[in-house]
């Protein structure tokens, strides 16, 4: 079970409260280690290589868009 602690940071003029929530787990489970335990070493290595390849492909796309002398501003690009 988890415990939620809410701190009010500020309130707006219309009465809306801006809060920050903190969640604390009562059990001492390390969820990052648990999530990583589901994957083999080879799967982790392949995921890292895929991430690095996709990141370099995005960088190349941005470089090509910036170099273009007359950019088409109607082009929609989504970076993940």
N, C-alpha and C positions, 0 to 999 in steps of 0.2 A: 504494500500500500504506500502511497506517496502523500506527502504533506505539502500543501501550497501555502506560501507566505506572500502576501500582497503589500507592497509599499506604494503609498501615494506620492508621486513625484511632484505634481502640481495640479492645479485645477484651472480650467479656462473660465472666461467671463460668463459663458452661458451655463456654467455649473458642471460641465463635463470634467470628470476626473481622469488624469493621466497617471496610470499605474504601471509598476514593474512587478511581474510575478516571478517567484522563485519556487522551483519544485525540488523537494528533497525526498529521496527514497529511503524507507525505513530499513529495507534489506541492503546488504553491502555488495550487491551485484554490480560488477563492472560491465556495463552493457556494450562497450566498445570491444572488449576482449571476447565477450559472448558472440557478438555479431561476426567478428573475424574468425571465430572458430568454425563457422559453417563452410569456409572456403579453404581449398587446398593451397599449398605454396605455389603451384603452377598457375592456378586460377588468379591468384593475387598478382603474380608476375605479368600475366597476360593483360589483366585489367590496367596495370600501370603503364604497360607499353601502348595500349589502346588510347589511354588518356594523353600520353605524351604526343602520340601521332596526331590526334585530333586537335590538340592545342597548337601544334606547329602549323597544321592546315588552316586554322582560324587566323593565326598571325599572318600567313601568306595572303589570305583573302583580304585582310585589312590593309596590308602593304599595297596590294594591287589596286584597291579602291582609292587609296590616298594618292597614288602616283598618277591616276587618270587625270588628264588635263581638264576635261569638262565632265565632272561627275554628274550622274543622273540622280538627282535628289528624290526622285519618285521610287527608287529602289528600296524595298524593305529588307532589312537584314536582321536576323535574330541570332544573338550569340548566347550559347549555352554554357 
